[in-house]
């Protein structure tokens, strides 16, 4: 810094540190590095597969993990076991979080003393984390799956023969959960190979098809081994599989200027692949997403009638009016979100008017046949409340089936426990009616104005407890 000299440290390294998997409108986005080594003479970089040790004055560098790209394993982050460290000490073991791109397996690998070659210590259909005692060679790791809570295991630096020392959810044995999961492959945008995680309902019977909720938000197949604690938060995977639903979480990749259509090109093939397994009942498919997922949900129901019910939380619905609105939680304009982030447009709407319009749910509202439950709060600081109002009023004007929920004073998500419980119950009742054929609740038929507040809250509390 003092000398003012600069060095291109990666020009001779036989790999690329440009994140070519980033499908946003950004030129040559870098992949986030692991960080500096302790003595400052090199830096550990990541090429989306392997960890490279690259000297600060440049050379070919050293691939410390070697086989990531070859085996489809991502050595994607390092566990920082000493919170007071000042740079990574290559004379000590490095513990790396690993992920199987096409298997969804997780693990922990060891790189010892900065020498090439990673040793896999833990590798399973699970997700792991690790921590170390400050003054002893004692390690703790957690292991979680879609049905196993991340309890703690105690072991030594080899991470072998871990002894389980916690049981945080003994009550789970009394409840229905899920009978497993399937990993589904399909082709999405531009014929790219994608995957989806399909979670089976509790008491699954082979050969029987089930009502299914499709939950969406960009890439979600990597959640196959994530544990979902059931709680009142709107949608919760474990809540629905325990009640006889299958849950599908697909991957979505994007093409510039077509964020909505990209969801169509990815989600619909994923559903067809899931139906082909025999698990999913084609006539009982619902969909839900929140925020960007709410946008995708709102758009998908304008392009397909495969859905029997949809719930969209805080969705963007008009890309043109949303472009110059304010992101109230930070005070910034939404424009950068559309041009260099999640929106994935190549410029403002004046240069891409047709693209902005063709990816806006509100302009295709006349195509909607799916019953929609729409959530949008008046103090939403991320997606302006008027986005929900635009879509709701348009659908109402067209006499399409739509109900809008608003929790006064709430932001982009729900924070008050009473509102969280209320939304959870309403969403479940909505899906139960349209996908399981259960009677429509009174609020869906008549609204809530006729209910006394005291009786209403009592009714909600009873259903949540059940």
Secondary structure as a PSIPRED ss2 file (coil, helix, strand):
# PSIPRED VFORMAT (PSIPRED V4.0)

   1 X C   1.000  0.000  0.000
   2 X C   1.000  0.000  0.000
   3 X C   1.000  0.000  0.000
   4 X C   1.000  0.000  0.000
   5 X C   1.000  0.000  0.000
   6 X C   1.000  0.000  0.000
   7 X C   1.000  0.000  0.000
   8 X C   1.000  0.000  0.000
   9 X C   1.000  0.000  0.000
  10 X C   1.000  0.000  0.000
  11 X C   1.000  0.000  0.000
  12 X C   1.000  0.000  0.000
  13 X C   1.000  0.000  0.000
  14 X C   1.000  0.000  0.000
  15 X C   1.000  0.000  0.000
  16 X C   1.000  0.000  0.000
  17 X C   1.000  0.000  0.000
  18 X E   0.000  0.000  1.000
  19 X C   1.000  0.000  0.000
  20 X C   1.000  0.000  0.000
  21 X C   1.000  0.000  0.000
  22 X C   1.000  0.000  0.000
  23 X C   1.000  0.000  0.000
  24 X C   1.000  0.000  0.000
  25 X C   1.000  0.000  0.000
  26 X C   1.000  0.000  0.000
  27 X C   1.000  0.000  0.000
  28 X C   1.000  0.000  0.000
  29 X C   1.000  0.000  0.000
  30 X E   0.000  0.000  1.000
  31 X C   1.000  0.000  0.000
  32 X C   1.000  0.000  0.000
  33 X C   1.000  0.000  0.000
  34 X C   1.000  0.000  0.000
  35 X E   0.000  0.000  1.000
  36 X E   0.000  0.000  1.000
  37 X E   0.000  0.000  1.000
  38 X C   1.000  0.000  0.000
  39 X C   1.000  0.000  0.000
  40 X C   1.000  0.000  0.000
  41 X C   1.000  0.000  0.000
  42 X E   0.000  0.000  1.000
  43 X E   0.000  0.000  1.000
  44 X E   0.000  0.000  1.000
  45 X E   0.000  0.000  1.000
  46 X E   0.000  0.000  1.000
  47 X C   1.000  0.000  0.000
  48 X C   1.000  0.000  0.000
  49 X C   1.000  0.000  0.000
  50 X C   1.000  0.000  0.000
  51 X E   0.000  0.000  1.000
  52 X E   0.000  0.000  1.000
  53 X E   0.000  0.000  1.000
  54 X E   0.000  0.000  1.000
  55 X E   0.000  0.000  1.000
  56 X C   1.000  0.000  0.000
  57 X C   1.000  0.000  0.000
  58 X C   1.000  0.000  0.000
  59 X C   1.000  0.000  0.000
  60 X C   1.000  0.000  0.000
  61 X C   1.000  0.000  0.000
  62 X E   0.000  0.000  1.000
  63 X E   0.000  0.000  1.000
  64 X C   1.000  0.000  0.000
  65 X C   1.000  0.000  0.000
  66 X C   1.000  0.000  0.000
  67 X C   1.000  0.000  0.000
  68 X H   0.000  1.000  0.000
  69 X H   0.000  1.000  0.000
  70 X H   0.000  1.000  0.000
  71 X H   0.000  1.000  0.000
  72 X C   1.000  0.000  0.000
  73 X E   0.000  0.000  1.000
  74 X E   0.000  0.000  1.000
  75 X E   0.000  0.000  1.000
  76 X E   0.000  0.000  1.000
  77 X E   0.000  0.000  1.000
  78 X E   0.000  0.000  1.000
  79 X C   1.000  0.000  0.000
  80 X C   1.000  0.000  0.000
  81 X C   1.000  0.000  0.000
  82 X C   1.000  0.000  0.000
  83 X C   1.000  0.000  0.000
  84 X C   1.000  0.000  0.000
  85 X C   1.000  0.000  0.000
  86 X C   1.000  0.000  0.000
  87 X C   1.000  0.000  0.000
  88 X E   0.000  0.000  1.000
  89 X C   1.000  0.000  0.000
  90 X C   1.000  0.000  0.000
  91 X C   1.000  0.000  0.000
  92 X C   1.000  0.000  0.000
  93 X C   1.000  0.000  0.000
  94 X E   0.000  0.000  1.000
  95 X E   0.000  0.000  1.000
  96 X E   0.000  0.000  1.000
  97 X E   0.000  0.000  1.000
  98 X E   0.000  0.000  1.000
  99 X E   0.000  0.000  1.000
 100 X E   0.000  0.000  1.000
 101 X C   1.000  0.000  0.000
 102 X C   1.000  0.000  0.000
 103 X C   1.000  0.000  0.000
 104 X C   1.000  0.000  0.000
 105 X C   1.000  0.000  0.000
 106 X E   0.000  0.000  1.000
 107 X E   0.000  0.000  1.000
 108 X E   0.000  0.000  1.000
 109 X E   0.000  0.000  1.000
 110 X E   0.000  0.000  1.000
 111 X E   0.000  0.000  1.000
 112 X C   1.000  0.000  0.000
 113 X C   1.000  0.000  0.000
 114 X C   1.000  0.000  0.000
 115 X C   1.000  0.000  0.000
 116 X C   1.000  0.000  0.000
 117 X C   1.000  0.000  0.000
 118 X C   1.000  0.000  0.000
 119 X E   0.000  0.000  1.000
 120 X E   0.000  0.000  1.000
 121 X E   0.000  0.000  1.000
 122 X E   0.000  0.000  1.000
 123 X E   0.000  0.000  1.000
 124 X E   0.000  0.000  1.000
 125 X C   1.000  0.000  0.000
 126 X C   1.000  0.000  0.000
 127 X E   0.000  0.000  1.000
 128 X E   0.000  0.000  1.000
 129 X E   0.000  0.000  1.000
 130 X E   0.000  0.000  1.000
 131 X E   0.000  0.000  1.000
 132 X E   0.000  0.000  1.000
 133 X C   1.000  0.000  0.000
 134 X C   1.000  0.000  0.000
 135 X C   1.000  0.000  0.000
 136 X C   1.000  0.000  0.000
 137 X C   1.000  0.000  0.000
 138 X C   1.000  0.000  0.000
 139 X E   0.000  0.000  1.000
 140 X E   0.000  0.000  1.000
 141 X E   0.000  0.000  1.000
 142 X E   0.000  0.000  1.000
 143 X E   0.000  0.000  1.000
 144 X E   0.000  0.000  1.000
 145 X C   1.000  0.000  0.000
 146 X C   1.000  0.000  0.000
 147 X C   1.000  0.000  0.000
 148 X C   1.000  0.000  0.000
 149 X C   1.000  0.000  0.000
 150 X C   1.000  0.000  0.000
 151 X E   0.000  0.000  1.000
 152 X E   0.000  0.000  1.000
 153 X E   0.000  0.000  1.000
 154 X E   0.000  0.000  1.000
 155 X E   0.000  0.000  1.000
 156 X C   1.000  0.000  0.000
 157 X C   1.000  0.000  0.000
 158 X C   1.000  0.000  0.000
 159 X C   1.000  0.000  0.000
 160 X C   1.000  0.000  0.000
 161 X C   1.000  0.000  0.000
 162 X C   1.000  0.000  0.000
 163 X E   0.000  0.000  1.000
 164 X E   0.000  0.000  1.000
 165 X C   1.000  0.000  0.000
 166 X C   1.000  0.000  0.000
 167 X C   1.000  0.000  0.000
 168 X C   1.000  0.000  0.000
 169 X C   1.000  0.000  0.000
 170 X H   0.000  1.000  0.000
 171 X H   0.000  1.000  0.000
 172 X H   0.000  1.000  0.000
 173 X H   0.000  1.000  0.000
 174 X H   0.000  1.000  0.000
 175 X C   1.000  0.000  0.000
 176 X C   1.000  0.000  0.000
 177 X C   1.000  0.000  0.000
 178 X C   1.000  0.000  0.000
 179 X C   1.000  0.000  0.000
 180 X C   1.000  0.000  0.000
 181 X E   0.000  0.000  1.000
 182 X E   0.000  0.000  1.000
 183 X E   0.000  0.000  1.000
 184 X E   0.000  0.000  1.000
 185 X E   0.000  0.000  1.000
 186 X E   0.000  0.000  1.000
 187 X E   0.000  0.000  1.000
 188 X C   1.000  0.000  0.000
 189 X H   0.000  1.000  0.000
 190 X H   0.000  1.000  0.000
 191 X H   0.000  1.000  0.000
 192 X C   1.000  0.000  0.000
 193 X E   0.000  0.000  1.000
 194 X E   0.000  0.000  1.000
 195 X E   0.000  0.000  1.000
 196 X E   0.000  0.000  1.000
 197 X E   0.000  0.000  1.000
 198 X E   0.000  0.000  1.000
 199 X E   0.000  0.000  1.000
 200 X C   1.000  0.000  0.000
 201 X C   1.000  0.000  0.000
 202 X C   1.000  0.000  0.000
 203 X C   1.000  0.000  0.000
 204 X C   1.000  0.000  0.000
 205 X C   1.000  0.000  0.000
 206 X C   1.000  0.000  0.000
 207 X C   1.000  0.000  0.000
 208 X C   1.000  0.000  0.000
 209 X C   1.000  0.000  0.000
 210 X E   0.000  0.000  1.000
 211 X E   0.000  0.000  1.000
 212 X E   0.000  0.000  1.000
 213 X E   0.000  0.000  1.000
 214 X E   0.000  0.000  1.000
 215 X E   0.000  0.000  1.000
 216 X C   1.000  0.000  0.000
 217 X C   1.000  0.000  0.000
 218 X C   1.000  0.000  0.000
 219 X C   1.000  0.000  0.000
 220 X C   1.000  0.000  0.000
 221 X H   0.000  1.000  0.000
 222 X H   0.000  1.000  0.000
 223 X H   0.000  1.000  0.000
 224 X H   0.000  1.000  0.000
 225 X H   0.000  1.000  0.000
 226 X C   1.000  0.000  0.000
 227 X C   1.000  0.000  0.000
 228 X C   1.000  0.000  0.000
 229 X C   1.000  0.000  0.000
 230 X C   1.000  0.000  0.000
 231 X C   1.000  0.000  0.000
 232 X C   1.000  0.000  0.000
 233 X C   1.000  0.000  0.000
 234 X C   1.000  0.000  0.000
 235 X C   1.000  0.000  0.000
 236 X C   1.000  0.000  0.000
 237 X H   0.000  1.000  0.000
 238 X H   0.000  1.000  0.000
 239 X H   0.000  1.000  0.000
 240 X H   0.000  1.000  0.000
 241 X H   0.000  1.000  0.000
 242 X C   1.000  0.000  0.000
 243 X C   1.000  0.000  0.000
 244 X C   1.000  0.000  0.000
 245 X C   1.000  0.000  0.000
 246 X E   0.000  0.000  1.000
 247 X E   0.000  0.000  1.000
 248 X E   0.000  0.000  1.000
 249 X E   0.000  0.000  1.000
 250 X E   0.000  0.000  1.000
 251 X C   1.000  0.000  0.000
 252 X C   1.000  0.000  0.000
 253 X C   1.000  0.000  0.000
 254 X C   1.000  0.000  0.000
 255 X C   1.000  0.000  0.000
 256 X C   1.000  0.000  0.000
 257 X C   1.000  0.000  0.000
 258 X C   1.000  0.000  0.000
 259 X H   0.000  1.000  0.000
 260 X H   0.000  1.000  0.000
 261 X H   0.000  1.000  0.000
 262 X H   0.000  1.000  0.000
 263 X H   0.000  1.000  0.000
 264 X H   0.000  1.000  0.000
 265 X H   0.000  1.000  0.000
 266 X H   0.000  1.000  0.000
 267 X H   0.000  1.000  0.000
 268 X H   0.000  1.000  0.000
 269 X H   0.000  1.000  0.000
 270 X H   0.000  1.000  0.000
 271 X H   0.000  1.000  0.000
 272 X H   0.000  1.000  0.000
 273 X H   0.000  1.000  0.000
 274 X H   0.000  1.000  0.000
 275 X H   0.000  1.000  0.000
 276 X H   0.000  1.000  0.000
 277 X C   1.000  0.000  0.000
 278 X C   1.000  0.000  0.000
 279 X C   1.000  0.000  0.000
 280 X E   0.000  0.000  1.000
 281 X E   0.000  0.000  1.000
 282 X E   0.000  0.000  1.000
 283 X E   0.000  0.000  1.000
 284 X E   0.000  0.000  1.000
 285 X E   0.000  0.000  1.000
 286 X E   0.000  0.000  1.000
 287 X E   0.000  0.000  1.000
 288 X E   0.000  0.000  1.000
 289 X E   0.000  0.000  1.000
 290 X E   0.000  0.000  1.000
 291 X C   1.000  0.000  0.000
 292 X H   0.000  1.000  0.000
 293 X H   0.000  1.000  0.000
 294 X H   0.000  1.000  0.000
 295 X H   0.000  1.000  0.000
 296 X H   0.000  1.000  0.000
 297 X H   0.000  1.000  0.000
 298 X H   0.000  1.000  0.000
 299 X H   0.000  1.000  0.000
 300 X H   0.000  1.000  0.000
 301 X H   0.000  1.000  0.000
 302 X H   0.000  1.000  0.000
 303 X H   0.000  1.000  0.000
 304 X C   1.000  0.000  0.000
 305 X C   1.000  0.000  0.000
 306 X C   1.000  0.000  0.000
 307 X C   1.000  0.000  0.000
 308 X C   1.000  0.000  0.000
 309 X E   0.000  0.000  1.000
 310 X E   0.000  0.000  1.000
 311 X E   0.000  0.000  1.000
 312 X E   0.000  0.000  1.000
 313 X E   0.000  0.000  1.000
 314 X C   1.000  0.000  0.000
 315 X C   1.000  0.000  0.000
 316 X C   1.000  0.000  0.000
 317 X C   1.000  0.000  0.000
 318 X C   1.000  0.000  0.000
 319 X H   0.000  1.000  0.000
 320 X H   0.000  1.000  0.000
 321 X H   0.000  1.000  0.000
 322 X H   0.000  1.000  0.000
 323 X H   0.000  1.000  0.000
 324 X C   1.000  0.000  0.000
 325 X C   1.000  0.000  0.000
 326 X E   0.000  0.000  1.000
 327 X E   0.000  0.000  1.000
 328 X C   1.000  0.000  0.000
 329 X C   1.000  0.000  0.000
 330 X C   1.000  0.000  0.000
 331 X C   1.000  0.000  0.000
 332 X E   0.000  0.000  1.000
 333 X E   0.000  0.000  1.000
 334 X C   1.000  0.000  0.000
 335 X H   0.000  1.000  0.000
 336 X H   0.000  1.000  0.000
 337 X H   0.000  1.000  0.000
 338 X H   0.000  1.000  0.000
 339 X H   0.000  1.000  0.000
 340 X H   0.000  1.000  0.000
 341 X C   1.000  0.000  0.000
 342 X C   1.000  0.000  0.000
 343 X C   1.000  0.000  0.000
 344 X C   1.000  0.000  0.000
 345 X C   1.000  0.000  0.000
 346 X C   1.000  0.000  0.000
 347 X C   1.000  0.000  0.000
 348 X C   1.000  0.000  0.000
 349 X C   1.000  0.000  0.000
 350 X C   1.000  0.000  0.000
 351 X C   1.000  0.000  0.000
 352 X C   1.000  0.000  0.000
 353 X H   0.000  1.000  0.000
 354 X H   0.000  1.000  0.000
 355 X H   0.000  1.000  0.000
 356 X H   0.000  1.000  0.000
 357 X H   0.000  1.000  0.000
 358 X H   0.000  1.000  0.000
 359 X C   1.000  0.000  0.000
 360 X C   1.000  0.000  0.000
 361 X H   0.000  1.000  0.000
 362 X H   0.000  1.000  0.000
 363 X H   0.000  1.000  0.000
 364 X H   0.000  1.000  0.000
 365 X H   0.000  1.000  0.000
 366 X H   0.000  1.000  0.000
 367 X H   0.000  1.000  0.000
 368 X C   1.000  0.000  0.000
 369 X C   1.000  0.000  0.000
 370 X C   1.000  0.000  0.000
 371 X C   1.000  0.000  0.000
 372 X E   0.000  0.000  1.000
 373 X E   0.000  0.000  1.000
 374 X E   0.000  0.000  1.000
 375 X E   0.000  0.000  1.000
 376 X C   1.000  0.000  0.000
 377 X C   1.000  0.000  0.000
 378 X C   1.000  0.000  0.000
 379 X C   1.000  0.000  0.000
 380 X C   1.000  0.000  0.000
 381 X C   1.000  0.000  0.000
 382 X C   1.000  0.000  0.000
 383 X C   1.000  0.000  0.000
 384 X C   1.000  0.000  0.000
 385 X H   0.000  1.000  0.000
 386 X H   0.000  1.000  0.000
 387 X H   0.000  1.000  0.000
 388 X H   0.000  1.000  0.000
 389 X H   0.000  1.000  0.000
 390 X H   0.000  1.000  0.000
 391 X H   0.000  1.000  0.000
 392 X H   0.000  1.000  0.000
 393 X H   0.000  1.000  0.000
 394 X H   0.000  1.000  0.000
 395 X H   0.000  1.000  0.000
 396 X H   0.000  1.000  0.000
 397 X H   0.000  1.000  0.000
 398 X C   1.000  0.000  0.000
 399 X C   1.000  0.000  0.000
 400 X C   1.000  0.000  0.000
 401 X C   1.000  0.000  0.000
 402 X E   0.000  0.000  1.000
 403 X E   0.000  0.000  1.000
 404 X E   0.000  0.000  1.000
 405 X E   0.000  0.000  1.000
 406 X C   1.000  0.000  0.000
 407 X C   1.000  0.000  0.000
 408 X C   1.000  0.000  0.000
 409 X C   1.000  0.000  0.000
 410 X C   1.000  0.000  0.000
 411 X C   1.000  0.000  0.000
 412 X C   1.000  0.000  0.000
 413 X C   1.000  0.000  0.000
 414 X C   1.000  0.000  0.000
 415 X C   1.000  0.000  0.000
 416 X C   1.000  0.000  0.000
 417 X H   0.000  1.000  0.000
 418 X H   0.000  1.000  0.000
 419 X H   0.000  1.000  0.000
 420 X H   0.000  1.000  0.000
 421 X H   0.000  1.000  0.000
 422 X H   0.000  1.000  0.000
 423 X H   0.000  1.000  0.000
 424 X H   0.000  1.000  0.000
 425 X H   0.000  1.000  0.000
 426 X H   0.000  1.000  0.000
 427 X H   0.000  1.000  0.000
 428 X H   0.000  1.000  0.000
 429 X H   0.000  1.000  0.000
 430 X H   0.000  1.000  0.000
 431 X H   0.000  1.000  0.000
 432 X H   0.000  1.000  0.000
 433 X H   0.000  1.000  0.000
 434 X H   0.000  1.000  0.000
 435 X H   0.000  1.000  0.000
 436 X H   0.000  1.000  0.000
 437 X C   1.000  0.000  0.000
 438 X C   1.000  0.000  0.000
 439 X C   1.000  0.000  0.000
 440 X C   1.000  0.000  0.000
 441 X C   1.000  0.000  0.000
 442 X H   0.000  1.000  0.000
 443 X H   0.000  1.000  0.000
 444 X H   0.000  1.000  0.000
 445 X H   0.000  1.000  0.000
 446 X H   0.000  1.000  0.000
 447 X C   1.000  0.000  0.000
 448 X C   1.000  0.000  0.000
 449 X C   1.000  0.000  0.000
 450 X C   1.000  0.000  0.000
 451 X C   1.000  0.000  0.000
 452 X C   1.000  0.000  0.000
 453 X H   0.000  1.000  0.000
 454 X H   0.000  1.000  0.000
 455 X H   0.000  1.000  0.000
 456 X H   0.000  1.000  0.000
 457 X H   0.000  1.000  0.000
 458 X H   0.000  1.000  0.000
 459 X H   0.000  1.000  0.000
 460 X H   0.000  1.000  0.000
 461 X H   0.000  1.000  0.000
 462 X H   0.000  1.000  0.000
 463 X H   0.000  1.000  0.000
 464 X H   0.000  1.000  0.000
 465 X H   0.000  1.000  0.000
 466 X C   1.000  0.000  0.000
